[in-house]
Amino acid sequence: MQSGVSMGLLALAFVGCGNPSPDATNDDAQDASSLDSAAHFNAWILESPEDASRYVDRAAWHLRQGRITLGLEDLNLALKADSNHAPAWSAKADALYLTQAFEPCIEHLDACLEVAPGHIPCLLRRAEMHIHLGKHPEAFAKLNDVLRQDALNHEAYWMKGMIYRDQGNAANAKSSFQTAVEVNPDFFDGYIALGLALAAENDTLAIGYYTTAMELNPNSVEATYNLAYFLQERQPTSRPFLLRALDLYRDILKLDSQNATAAFNQGFIHLEHFQQYDSAVVHFSQAIDALPYYHQAFYNRGLAYESLDDLTQAELDYREALRYKPDFTSAALALQRVLDR
């Protein structure tokens, strides 16, 4: 499947109480730094140890630093202080999801909705878990609960779009994704989803949505790859599109020098579209360096070597492709062809 939007849990939305503003002065930054410390959070809790929200604040700080165990401990303290504190249930469900403890995550989301049936973060996360399990009616019910409270909740529209997409209802999927970006013009995942939906229909409008996603997140490999792949695969093929795709793959490799797929796709364009076999060899070799068991890269590099009449190297590459994938029929046929020559 082409790289696209996955149904990962919604991003954690913890808000620390000590983050400096973008235009903070040095003194402001020092003050902010003192707030973003164990001493600050410990003192903050000691002032009011019965306040569950303060434990949630410290848990958020731990989780931002990647200390999931300590974060969970603080969330347990928050729930001990106030078992009806919905943000603590929601935050703990998020943390459990990060540890891949999916059943406890669901249990905490259900507990959250028992004490606070209208808590939007828990409704969204519970809907998402329903989607993971293929329970679309239950997911729709939770999302409609969200939209009754917040008619402009872009994540709810996006998730509805994901359900429609899974059900094969492309028209309603696109409509839901479009609504998501209309109510939140900065919603990166919405533009990615729209791009994927239109790319599946070979519609060049996908270019605009992927471009907007790249503008929102210039360092996104996902958005850049999706655009490059669409330009590469669109029918009929176009030389300007292919050249633009090569530029984008180069951009990806600047962000991630070990991105084997970007290197492979460069090689494929040079091999299949431009018949520039020397260049193809270079890019397939780069893909193999990044992913040594990349059997498709060995096979395609073999094709490039064969086109250059370097049958010895072609044979070696076809054999490597078959070593990693013994049932690779195309490589077996190519190897026999070289041996016959």
N, C-alpha and C positions, 0 to 999 in steps of 0.2 A: 504494500500500500504506500502511496505517496505520503511523504512527511506532511502531517497536518495537525489539526487540533485534536488532542486527546482529551478524554473525559477525566482529567486529574482533579483532585479535590481543589475547590476554590482556594485561592491564595489566603494564607493566614492574614488576618486583618488586625493584628495586635498594634496598639498605639502606645508607645512608650511615653513617659512623662519627662524625658530628659533629652530629646533630640534637638540639636541646634537647627536654626532656620538657615536657608541657603545664603542669606546676606548677613549672617552673624559676624560681629567683629571678633578679634582674637580673645578679648575679655569674655565676650558672650560665649565663644566656643569653649573657653576654660570652664565657665560656669556650667555649660551644658555637659561637659565631660564629667564634672563632679556629680551631676545628676544621674549619669549613666554609669553607676558604680554599685558594687555590692553594699558599700557603706550607706549610700543614699537609700536604697530599697529596704535594707534592714531597719534603718531609722524610721522610714516611712511606715513600715508595718508596726513597729513598736509603739508609734503614736496612737494607733487604733487597731489592735490585733483582732478585734471582732469584725473588721471591715473586709469582706471577701474580695472586694475589688482590688485591694492593695496586694493581696497574694497573686491575683491575676496579673497585675502590673509586673510583679517580680518574675512571674512565670514567663511573661512575654519577653522580658529582658533575657532570661536564660535561653529561651527558644531562639531568639535572634542570634545568640552566640553559638547555637547548635548544641546546647546542653539539654537534651530532651528529657533525660531522667530527672534532673533537678527541676525542670519545668513541670513535669508531671507531679512531682512531690508538692510543689507550690499549689498546683491546681487541686490536689487532694486536700490541702490545708484550706483552700478557699471554700470547697464544698463542705468541709467540716465546720467552717465558720458560718456558712449559710447554704444549706442544701437546696435552697430555692433560687440560687443565683445563676440564672440562665447563661450569662457570658462564660462562667466557669465550666458549665457542662459543655458548651459549644467549643471552648478552647481546648478542653481535654479531649473531645472527640477528634479535633484537628490533630492534636499531638499523637493520639493513638493511631490515626491514619498514617502519619509519618513513619511510625514503627511497623506498619503493615499489620497492625492488630485490628482487623476489619470487624470482627464480630463485637469486640468490646466497643469499638467506635460506634457501631449501630446502636448498641445498648445505651451508650451515653447520649446519643442524639434522641432516642426515644424518651429517656429520662428527662432531657432538657424540655421536650415538648409536653411532657406531663406537667411540669411545674410552670411552663410558660408556653402555652399552645401557639401563641402568635409570634414567637421569637424568630425573626426572619433569617438570621444566620443558620439556625438549626433547621428550619424548614428547607432552606436551599441545600444544605449538606445532606439532609435526609432524602430529598428528592434525587440528589445525585447518586446516592447509594442505591436507591430504587432503580435508577437507570442502569447502573453497573449490573444489577441482578436481572435486568430485562423486565422489570415490573413497571411498565409504562403508565397504566392507569393510576397507580399509586403515586408515581412521580408527578403526573399532571395535577392530581388533587393537591399535592403540597405546593406546587408552583402557582396554582390558582389561589391558594391561601395567601401566598406572598403578594400576588398582584392585587388582591382585594385590599391589602393594606398599603401597598406601594405600587401604583399603576405604572410607574416609570422605572421599575427595577430591571435593569438591562440584563443581569445574570439570569433572571427567570425567563426572559424571552429567548436568550441564547440557549438555555437548556431545553426549552421547548423545541427550538430549532434542531438541536441534536437528536431529540426523540423522533421528530418528523423525518430527519435524515436517515436514522436507523430503520424507520418503517418504509423507506422508499418514497416518501411524499416530498419530492423536491420542491414543489411550488410553495407549500406551507413552510418548509425548512428555510427557504430563501426569504420568505416574508418575515419570519420570526427573527432571523439574523439581521435583516434590514431594520426592523423595529429596534433591536438591541443597539445598533450603532446610531440610530436617530436619537434615542433617548440619552445615549452616552457617546458622543463623537470621539472620545479618547479610548474606546474599548477595543484594545488590540485583538483579543480573541474573536470578536465579532467580525472584524475585517478578514481575518484568516479564514473563518468559516465561510464567509461570503465568497472569498476567492476560490476556495476548494469547491463550493457548490457550482460556481460558474465555470471553473476549469473542467469539471466533469462533463459539462455541456459544450466544451470547446469554444466558449464565449470569451472574446478578448476583454470584456468588462472585468474579468478576473484580474487583469494587469493593474487596473486602478485601485482595487481593494488591497492587493498585495503591496502596492507602492505606498498606500496610506499606512499600512501596518509597519512597513520599513521606516517611514518617517516618524511614527510613534516610538519605534524601538530600533534605532539604526544598527544596533549590535545583535539583532535577532537573526540567528542562522536559519531558524524555521521560516521566517517570512522571505528571506533572500532565496533560500533553496526552493520554496514553493513557486516563486516567480520564475526562477531559472528553469525549473523542471517544466513549467507550463510553456514557456517560450520554446524549449527544446522539443516538446512533444506535440505542440499544436499542429493540427493538420489544416491545410497543406503546410509543409515546412517552409520557412522563410529564412534566407541567409541573414538579413538584419536581426531577426529574432535569435538565430543561432549564435551570432556574434555577441549579442547582448547577454545571452545565457552564459557564454564563456567568460565574459567580464564578471558576471555575478558569481560564478563558481570561483573565480580568482579572489573575489571579495570574501567569500566564505573561508577560503584557505588562509586568508590573512587573519581572520578571526579565530579559526580553528585549523591549524596546520596539519592535524591528523584526521581531517574529515575525508575518509576514504571514498565516500559516495560522490562528493564533489569532484575529486580527482578522477574517479572512474567515468563520470559523466562527461568531463572534458575529453577524456580519451575516446569515448564513444562518439562524440560529435566529430572529432578529427578523423576517426576511422570510417564511420558510416556516411557522414554527410560531406566531408571535405576531402576524403581519401588522402589525408596527410599522415602517412603511416609512421614516419619517424616521430612526429609529435604525439601520435597515439601511443606509441611505445613508452615515451617519457611519462605520460599521464597515468597509464595503466601501471607502470612501475611505481609511481608515487602512491597509487592506491594500494598496491601490494605491500609497500613499505609500512603503510599505516595499518593494514589489516592482512597479515601474512597468509591467512587461510581463505582469502577472497577468491574463490574458484572461478567466478565470472570474470574477474580481472585477468587471471592466468589465461583463460580461454580466449578472451578478446585480444590480449597481447599476442597470443599465438596467432590469431588471425592477422594481426598487423605484421608480425614477423613473416608469416607465410606470404603476405602481399608484397613484402620486400624480398622475397625469394631466399629468406634465411630459414631454410627448412630445419636445420639443426636446432635453432632456438625455438622454432614453432613446435617441434616435436617435444622438447623439454617442457614447454608451457602447457601443451595439451595433456602431457603425463601428470604434471602437477595438478591441473584442474581435476583430473580423474582420481588422483590420490586423495584429494579433499572431498570429492563427490563421485564415488565410483559409478553411480547410475546416471552420470551426466552424458546423455545420448549425443548431444551436439559435439561435445569434446571427443567422444569415442569415434564418431564418424570423421571428424577433422583429423584425428591421429591416424586413422586408417588411410585417409586421403594422402597425407604427407608420406606415410610409409610406402604407399603404392607409387608415389613419384620417385 
